[in-house]
Amino acid sequence: MKLDPAVVKLLGVNPDKTTVFPAGGGGCSSASTSKIVSQLVNGAEKAFFMKTGSGKEAEVMFEGEHASLAAIHSAVPTLCPRSFGHGHFEEESSTSFLVTDFLHFTSRSANKSKSAQSLPAKLAKLHTTPAPTPNGYDKPVFGFPVSTCCGDTPQQNSYKESWADFYAENRLMFILRQAEKRNGTEKEVRKLVEDTAKKVVPCLLSDSHLNNCKGVTPVVVHGDLWSGNASVGVMSSSLSDEPGDVIFDSSACYAHSEYELGIMKMFAGFGASFLKQYHELVPKTEPVSEYEDRAKLYELYHHLNHYAMFGSSYRGESISIMKELVRKYGGYGRLMWNSDIEEEYVQMKCINISCSPPIYKS
């Protein structure tokens, strides 16, 4: 396979000493993948990984993944492949591409350097590195500078200063609209998502509640960290031949660190010992008593995303999670959305008078 001139220019390789092979993996149904092997001036070989796809969808996806890898790599360089860039083929302008380090995978049981950080430690480093402050703001905020894709679903990442607002609107309500485009409107699903966004989210995730009314600091999250997007291997640009823990196919945003746990818990693959080591470095957000419910709330987004992508097989679990959370926290929501008593409620929460505010009639 011949390497397109746009990729040759991006990588600065000699096309006459470069070969392109098909490669497995891609992170979504709409991308094709290739391995690029080029002989350098010193005679050594260097490998790259390339994704390609057609149309606007691929362009958005690769721009988002490039920015995601750049954000993660900036915080923890050994955690993910380096992205060299993205763009359009010169010889076929409708084809978009993304080029990253090639990951030489090894078995998960492979011997790693004693000095190498574990995946929980690397993830902890990522989740304790504050997000940068975007132009036009005076502090870090929640969101991301470009759209990203979780699977094949494009995500709305417009900035918001409130994490609760971002999660309610940019994740839950947005994915509901995506699901309705593909599957049609279901009154029960819409009502439950709206109740979750308007009642449960303000209760569990508001700045006036989390961390004893201090809120949470936005940090970079991978965004789609199920076990299939984590492995052990050597990156082609690494200065070491020692295998290490790596993550890939990222869908990053600046978020609450625990948002990462939703997809991790949905598909398992990360056991109790992993989370124990992680939380020794990144303590659970206060109130700790609501940790499991926050994880369910974050997991809900991924069930709804799978419902949007694959249909009714994910509907039942989505409904089950929402019914449980609305039943448990729905009363709080009436307080959060009633301006006459909101101040009283916030004061009660902040001085820890009560974690179960009285029920006011609507």
N, C-alpha and C positions, 0 to 999 in steps of 0.2 A: 504494500500500500504506500502511495506517495504522500509525503507530508505537505500540507497546504502552505503556501508562502507566508501567510499571516502567522502561522505557528513557528515557522522557521525564523521569522524576524523577532518574534516574542522571545524565543529561547536562545537565539544567536548560535544555532547549530549549523553544521555543514550538511546540507541535504543529501549530498553524495555519500556521506558516511552515517546516515541515519536510516533506521528501519522502523516500520510501524506494524505492530501485530494486534490482532483482536485480543481483548482481555475480558475477564469476568467481572461482575459487580458493577454497580452504578447508582444504587440508592433509590431508584425510581423506575417506573415502567417505560418512560419516554426517552431515556438516554442510552446511547451506545457508548462502549468503552474501548479504549486502545492502550497498548503499551508502546511507548516510543523509546528506542534505544539508540543513542548517538555516541560515536567515538570522538573523544576530545582530542585536542592538539597533542597532549602528552601520551596519547595512546590508550588511556583509560576509558571505560564505558560509563555512561550515565543514563539512568532510566527515568522516564517521566510517565505520568498517568494522565490520559486525556478522555474527557467526556464530550460527546457531541449530540446535538439534537436540532430539530427543525422548528421554525416558527417562533412566535412571541413567547410562548410558554418556556421554551428552552433558554431563550435570552434572559428572561426574568430569573429562572432557576439558577443559571450559572453565575449571574451577577450576585445573587444572594449567597450562593455557596462560597464564592470568592471572598466576599466581605466577611462571611462567617468564619472561614478558616483564618483570615487575616486577624480578626479580633481575638480568636482563641490563641493563635500562634504568638501574637504580641504579648499575651499574658503568660502563657506557658509554652515556650517554643518546642519542647519535647513531647507535647501532648497530641498534636495533630500534624498532618502533612502541611507543608508550605504550598500556598497557591502562587503560581507564577503569573497568572493573568487569565483573562477571558476575552472573547471578541467574536468576530464573524470571519468565516473563511473568505479569502479573496476570490477563489475560483468558484465558490458556490455561496453567495451572500446570504441565502436563507438558512444556512447551517451555522449554528453557534457552537462555541467550544469553551472548555475550561481545562487548564493544564496545571497539575499539581505534582508534588513529589510522588514517586512510585513507592508503595509500601510492600516490602518483601515480608510476607507473613510467615510466622513460625507457629509452632503449636503453643497453646496456652501454658503448657507445662514446661516450655523451654527455659533453660537456665538464663536468668537475667543477672546483670551486673549487680553486685551487692550495694553499689552506690546509687543504682537507679531508683527513682521514686516509683512507688506503687501507683496504680490508677486512683485509688481513694485519695492519696496524698496529692496527686496532680490535679484531681478534680477539686479538692479543697483549696488549692492554690488559685485555681480559676475562679472559684466562688467567693474568694476573699479579696479579689482584685477589683476595686471600684471601677465602674464604667467611666469612660471619658465624658467630659461636658460638651455637648453638641453646640454648634454655633447658634446664637440667639438665646441661650439659656445661661443661668449663672450657677448651675449645679447639675450633676448627672441626673438623667431622667430615664423613664422606662420606654422601651421601643427599640428601634434600629434604623440606621440611615437608609436602608433599602428594603424592599420586599424580599422575603425568603420563602422557601417551599418546604413544607413538612410532608414527605412523600411527594405526591403530585399536586398538593394543594398550596396555592399561593397564599401567603399570610399578610395581613394588614399590620404594619409595624409603626404607624405614625406615633410620634412621641406624646407621652402623657406624664404629667408630674405625679399622678396618683397611680400606684400599682393596682389598687382595686378597680379604678376606672379602666386601666389598660386591659386587665384580665377580663372584666365584664364585657367591654365593648369590642376590643381588638381580637379577643380570642373566642369567648362564648357566643356573643351575638353575631360576630362575623362568620363563624363556622356554621351557625344555624342557617344563615342566609345562603351559604355555599351548599349545605345539605338540601335546602329547599329547592335550589336551582336544579339539582341533580335528581332528587327523589320526590319532589312535590311537597306541599305543605301538609303536615300532620298536626292537628290542633293540640293533641296531648303533648307532643314533643315541643312545640313552640311555647305552650304555656309553662312547661317545666323549665325550659331554658330561661325564659323571661323571669320566672320566679327565682331561679338560682342566681341570675345576674343581678336582680334588683334587691333581693333579700339576703341570700346566703353570702354572696361575695362581699357586700359592705360590712357584714357582721364579722366574717373571718379574716378579711384582708385589709381593712381600712387602716390608715396611718394612726387613727385614734385608738386602735386596738392592738396592733402588732408591736412586739418589743416594748411593752409598757408605755404605749403611746408615742414611741420614738419612730415608728415606721421601719421600713427596710431600705437598705442601700442597693441600688441596681448594680448587678454584676453580669458578666458574660455567662450565658448558659449555652450548651450545645443545642438544646431544643428538641432533639429527637434521639435521645441516648438510650435506645434499647440495646440488648446484648449483641445484636447483629451489627451494630455500628461501633463496636469496641473489639479490640483484638491485641495480639502481641506481634511485634514485627520490627523491622529496621527500615527507617526512611532513607530514600536514596540520597538525600542531601546531608544525612547525619555524619558527624565526624567520627562516630563510633560504629563498630560492627556489632555491638551488643544489642540484642533485642530488648524492647521495652514496651510498656503499655501505651496504646495509641487509640484515638477515636477519630472518626471520619464521617463523611456524609452529613455534615452539620447543617442546622437550621437555626442559627443563633439569634438571640436578641438580648437586650439588657433587661433583666428581670429579677424577681425574688429568687434566691438560690434554690429554695425548695421546689420551685417550678420544675426543675430537672427531674425530681423524684416521680412525677406523674407517669411518664412513659417507662421509667426504670421499674416501677412497681407493676405496671400493666402487663408487661411481658416477662416479668421476673428476670432471671439470669444474673442478678446481683444479690447475693445472699446476705444473711444477717451479719456475717463477719465483715463483709465489705462495708455495710452501712455503719457498723460499730466503729470501724477504723475511721471512716469519713467523719462521723459525728464527734469523734474525739478531737478532730481538728476544726470542724464547723458545727458548733452546738446547734441543737434544734431551736428554732425561733420560738420566743415566748408569745402566747402561752403554750407550753409544751403539751398540756392536756389536749390541745386541739390539733396536734401534729398529724395524726392519722387522718383526721377529717380534711385538713388542708391538702394532704397527699391525694385523697379521693377526689377533691375538687379539681386538682391539677390533672389527675388521671382522666377525669371526665372529658376534658378537651380532646384528648387523643381518641377516646371512644367515639366522640362526635365526629372527629375528623375521619375515622375509619368508616363511620356510618355514611358520611358524605361521599367517600371514595368507593366503598364496596356495598353499601345498601343495608338491608334490614337485618343482617346477621349481627350487627353491632348495636341495633336499636334497643334491644332488651336490657343490656347491661347499662347503657346510657340512662335509660329511664329508671332503672333500679337505683343507681347512684344518686340521681337528682331527687327522687322521692325520699330517700333516706336523709339527704342533706336538708331539703326543704322542710321535712317533718321535724327535724332536730333544731334547725336555726331559723325557720320561716318567721317566727314571732319577732326575732331581733330586727328583721328587715323592716317591719312596720315602723319601728322606732327610728331607724336610720333614714327613712324617707318621709318622716313627719317633722317639719321644721320647728314646730312648736315645742317638741320635747327632745329634739336632737341634742341640744346643748346639755340638758339635764342628763341624758344618757351617756354622753361622752365624759362628763365629769364623774359619773358613777364608775365608768370603766377605768378611767385614769387613776382614780384613788382606790381602785380595787374593792369598792363597797360590795359589788355584786357582779358575778359573771352571768347571772340569769335575770335580766331586767324584767320588770313587771309588764304584763301584757296590756296594751292600751287598745281600745276599740278603734277601728278605722273610721 
